[in-house]
Amino acid sequence: MAPKPVPLFDREERRAPRQLVEHALILIGRIHHGDAAAAQRAELALQTWRESSSEHAEAALTAQRIWNATEPGALRSQIAKPASAAQRQRLRRRALGLAGVGVGLGLLGVGGRWAWRLPVYEIALRTGRAQRMTQALPDGSSVDLSARTAAQVTFLRARRTVRLTEGEARFSVASDAERPFWVETDWGRVRVVGTVFTVSTREARMRVEVAEGRVAVWGAENGQAADPAPSVFLQAGQAADIDGRGVGSPRPVDPGEVGGWRQGWLFFRDTPLPEVVSRWNDYLSRPLRLSPRDAALREMRVTGSYLLKDPQSFLDSLAHMLPVRVMPADEQGIEIRARG
């Protein structure tokens, strides 16, 4: 006869009030998933709360048992191996359906560790050509999207994350030491507590510019280590580029120009011409393009401030700044050629 699985909950656990168990489980989650300071605060809070009443002590014990029971290693040590595929299926349904134990734990229905990792807020954001967007977030933060930008916002109980897949976004982050705010791209990631900064992804690289506060930046080459040190710290008025080669050295920026597109401006400071064209094309219905025959165009750089609503002023000034010609528009747009 095959051995019977060990129950994940006993009768004593079923009597613990749901709200008290949820509170204890959140504190336990912070102990295991927060940074060192947050974990220490949570451990002290749990000890004080647990000692305040017998109900709290019982709820803390229940929460710890749920957490331990849903740890994969604990499941392997506590539950005998089923003798058949049917029994394995029943055990899987049991572990994933903890709400069926009769206590209506709701949030805890999928188990302590699994529930802790479930998002508490998610939203996908996207803008098209010439569109801009401001999105308020439930923690008091906000994110502004430039044109042709896509991002996925996911808040967990111990972490806030924005995945930026294209374009540029400006972040104003509400401080929460127990829930750090991360911005991730294919080239690296940024961690903040409370600050104002932008992240962009263009020309096969990521750029971080800080208007207020301080951020830590990791390149993709060390972002997956267990506890890597940041590649660089950036202060207000600093920026850095991150690409497949790693994180570049910090360089100065004007904090007032960070995310200038929110006020209808594009600012360029010794910016490569291909990037200038790409940024303008986020807003133009008739795109600019560089002549493919003129390799020298890719080495030219632009400095200046331009109103988004007046691209003609940019084109008029371009021929005075650089040895280029701006050709009349055709069905493919406006072409920029090297003068020679």
C-alpha positions in Angstrom: 0.0 0.0 0.0 1.3 3.4 -0.9 2.1 5.8 2.0 -0.4 8.6 2.5 0.7 12.2 2.0 1.2 14.3 5.2 -1.4 17.1 5.4 -0.1 20.6 4.8 -2.3 21.9 7.6 -3.3 20.3 10.9 -6.5 21.0 12.9 -4.8 23.6 15.2 -3.7 25.6 12.1 -7.2 25.7 10.7 -8.5 27.7 13.7 -6.0 30.6 13.2 -7.9 33.8 12.1 -7.1 34.6 8.5 -6.2 38.3 9.0 -3.7 37.5 11.7 -2.0 34.7 9.7 -1.8 37.0 6.6 -0.1 39.7 8.8 2.4 37.2 10.1 3.1 35.8 6.7 3.9 39.2 5.3 6.4 39.8 8.0 8.0 36.4 7.4 8.2 37.2 3.7 10.0 40.4 4.5 12.5 38.5 6.7 13.3 36.2 3.8 13.1 38.5 0.8 13.9 42.0 2.1 17.4 43.5 2.2 19.4 43.1 5.4 17.9 46.2 7.1 14.3 45.4 6.1 14.7 41.8 7.3 16.0 42.9 10.7 13.1 45.3 11.1 10.6 42.6 10.1 12.1 40.1 12.5 11.9 42.5 15.4 8.3 43.4 14.5 7.3 39.8 14.2 8.8 39.0 17.6 7.1 41.9 19.3 3.8 41.2 17.6 4.0 37.5 18.4 4.6 38.1 22.1 1.7 40.6 22.5 -1.0 37.9 22.7 -1.7 34.1 22.5 -3.7 34.6 19.3 -0.8 36.4 17.7 1.6 33.6 18.8 -0.8 31.0 17.3 -1.1 32.9 14.0 2.7 33.3 13.8 3.1 29.6 14.3 0.5 28.8 11.6 2.2 31.3 9.2 5.6 29.8 9.7 4.2 26.3 9.1 2.5 27.4 5.9 5.8 29.0 4.8 7.8 25.9 5.6 5.2 23.6 4.1 5.3 25.3 0.8 9.1 25.4 0.5 10.0 22.9 -2.2 12.6 21.3 0.1 10.2 21.0 3.0 7.6 19.4 0.7 10.1 16.8 -0.4 11.0 15.9 3.2 7.5 15.9 4.7 5.5 14.3 1.9 6.0 10.6 1.0 6.6 9.9 -2.6 3.3 8.8 -4.2 3.2 5.3 -5.7 1.3 6.3 -8.8 0.8 9.0 -11.4 -2.8 9.5 -10.1 -1.5 10.1 -6.6 1.1 12.6 -7.8 -1.7 14.5 -9.6 -3.8 14.5 -6.4 -0.9 15.8 -4.4 -0.2 18.5 -7.0 -3.8 19.7 -6.8 -3.6 19.6 -3.1 -0.5 21.8 -2.9 -1.8 24.3 -5.4 -5.3 24.4 -3.9 -4.6 25.2 -0.3 -7.8 27.2 -0.2 -9.6 23.9 -0.1 -8.5 23.1 3.4 -11.7 24.7 4.7 -10.3 27.9 6.3 -10.9 30.3 3.4 -7.5 31.8 3.7 -7.9 33.6 0.4 -4.5 35.2 -0.1 -2.9 32.2 1.4 -4.8 29.8 -0.9 -1.8 29.1 -3.1 0.6 28.7 -0.1 2.9 31.0 1.8 5.8 31.4 -0.5 3.8 31.2 -3.7 1.3 33.8 -2.5 4.2 36.1 -1.5 5.4 36.1 -5.1 2.1 36.9 -6.6 1.8 40.5 -8.0 -0.3 42.9 -6.0 -0.4 45.3 -9.0 0.3 45.0 -12.7 -0.2 47.2 -15.7 1.2 47.3 -19.3 1.9 50.8 -20.7 2.5 51.7 -24.3 2.6 54.9 -26.3 2.6 55.4 -30.1 4.2 57.9 -32.4 3.9 61.5 -31.0 2.1 60.2 -27.9 3.1 60.8 -24.3 1.6 59.4 -21.1 1.6 59.9 -17.4 0.6 57.0 -15.1 0.2 57.3 -11.4 1.1 54.2 -9.4 -0.6 52.9 -6.2 2.5 53.5 -4.0 2.5 57.3 -4.8 5.2 57.0 -7.6 4.5 58.0 -11.2 5.9 57.1 -14.5 5.9 59.3 -17.7 6.3 57.6 -21.0 7.9 59.3 -24.0 6.6 58.5 -27.6 7.0 55.0 -28.9 7.7 53.5 -25.4 6.6 50.2 -23.9 6.9 49.1 -20.3 5.4 46.5 -17.9 4.9 47.5 -14.2 4.7 44.8 -11.6 4.5 45.3 -7.9 5.1 42.5 -5.5 4.9 42.7 -1.7 8.7 43.1 -1.4 9.7 44.6 -4.7 8.5 47.1 -7.3 9.7 46.5 -10.9 9.3 48.2 -14.3 10.5 46.3 -17.4 11.3 48.9 -20.1 11.4 47.2 -23.5 11.6 50.2 -25.7 11.6 54.0 -25.7 12.2 56.3 -22.7 10.5 56.8 -19.4 10.8 59.2 -16.5 10.3 57.9 -13.0 9.3 59.8 -9.8 9.7 57.2 -7.1 8.0 57.3 -3.7 10.4 56.2 -1.0 9.8 52.8 0.5 12.9 51.2 2.1 11.2 47.8 2.4 10.1 47.7 -1.3 12.9 48.9 -3.5 12.0 50.1 -7.0 13.8 48.5 -10.0 13.9 49.4 -13.6 15.1 46.7 -15.9 16.1 46.5 -19.6 18.0 44.0 -21.8 21.2 45.9 -21.0 21.0 46.4 -17.3 19.0 47.5 -14.3 18.6 50.4 -11.9 17.6 50.3 -8.2 16.3 53.3 -6.3 14.5 54.1 -3.0 13.1 57.6 -3.8 14.3 59.8 -6.7 13.6 61.3 -10.1 15.4 59.9 -13.2 15.0 58.7 -16.7 15.8 55.4 -18.5 15.9 55.0 -22.2 16.7 52.1 -24.6 17.9 53.2 -28.1 20.7 52.3 -30.5 21.3 48.9 -28.7 22.0 50.5 -25.3 20.4 51.8 -22.1 20.9 55.3 -20.8 20.2 56.4 -17.2 20.0 60.2 -16.3 19.3 61.4 -12.7 17.5 64.6 -11.9 17.1 64.1 -8.2 18.5 61.6 -5.6 20.8 58.7 -6.2 20.5 55.4 -8.1 22.5 52.2 -8.3 23.1 50.8 -11.8 24.1 47.2 -12.8 25.1 46.1 -16.3 23.7 42.9 -17.7 27.0 41.1 -17.2 26.8 41.2 -13.4 23.0 41.7 -12.8 22.3 38.0 -12.4 24.8 37.2 -9.6 23.4 36.3 -6.2 24.3 39.7 -4.6 26.4 41.7 -7.0 27.8 45.1 -6.2 26.5 47.9 -8.4 28.5 48.7 -11.4 28.2 52.5 -10.6 26.2 54.9 -8.4 24.8 58.0 -10.1 24.0 61.2 -8.3 21.6 64.0 -9.4 23.2 65.7 -12.5 24.9 62.5 -13.7 24.2 60.0 -16.5 25.7 56.8 -17.8 25.3 54.6 -20.9 25.1 50.8 -20.6 25.5 48.4 -23.5 26.8 45.0 -24.3 30.3 46.0 -23.2 29.2 47.1 -19.7 28.5 50.4 -17.9 30.2 53.5 -19.1 31.7 56.2 -16.8 29.4 58.8 -15.3 29.2 62.1 -17.1 27.5 65.4 -16.2 23.9 66.3 -17.4 21.7 69.3 -16.6 19.1 68.0 -14.1 16.6 70.5 -15.7 16.9 68.7 -19.0 16.3 65.2 -17.8 13.0 64.1 -19.4 12.7 67.4 -21.2 10.2 65.9 -23.6 7.6 66.1 -20.8 7.7 69.9 -21.3 7.8 69.7 -25.1 11.6 70.0 -25.6 14.3 67.8 -27.0 17.8 68.5 -25.6 21.0 67.4 -27.4 24.5 67.7 -25.9 27.1 66.4 -28.3 24.6 63.7 -29.3 25.4 61.5 -32.3 23.3 62.4 -35.4 21.7 59.0 -35.7 20.4 59.2 -32.2 19.1 62.7 -32.9 17.2 61.5 -35.9 15.8 58.5 -34.0 14.5 60.8 -31.2 12.9 63.2 -33.6 11.2 60.3 -35.4 9.4 59.3 -32.3 7.3 62.4 -32.8 7.3 63.0 -36.6 4.6 61.6 -39.0 7.0 62.2 -41.9 10.3 60.6 -40.7 13.8 61.8 -41.1 16.4 59.4 -42.5 20.2 59.5 -43.1 21.5 58.8 -46.5 22.8 55.2 -46.5 25.6 56.3 -48.9 27.1 58.8 -46.5 28.9 57.0 -43.7 30.3 60.3 -42.4 26.9 61.2 -41.1 27.1 58.6 -38.3 30.1 60.5 -36.8 28.5 63.9 -36.7 27.2 65.3 -33.4 24.5 67.8 -32.5 24.1 70.3 -29.6 21.0 72.4 -29.1 17.5 72.7 -27.6 14.5 72.3 -29.8 10.7 72.6 -29.4 8.9 69.3 -30.4 6.1 71.3 -32.0 8.6 73.1 -34.4 10.8 70.4 -36.1 11.3 72.8 -39.1 13.5 75.0 -36.9 15.7 72.0 -36.2 16.0 71.2 -39.9 16.7 74.9 -40.8 19.5 75.0 -38.2 21.0 71.6 -39.1 22.6 72.8 -42.3 24.3 75.7 -40.4 25.6 73.4 -37.7 26.9 70.5 -39.8 28.1 69.9 -43.4 24.8 68.4 -44.5 22.0 69.0 -46.9 18.3 68.5 -46.0 16.5 67.1 -49.1 12.8 67.8 -49.8 10.3 65.3 -48.5 9.2 62.3 -50.7 7.1 59.3 -50.0 9.8 57.9 -47.6 10.3 61.1 -45.6 13.0 63.7 -45.4 16.6 62.6 -46.2 19.7 64.1 -44.7 22.8 63.9 -46.9 26.5 64.8 -46.3 27.5 68.0 -48.1 30.5 67.6 -50.4 
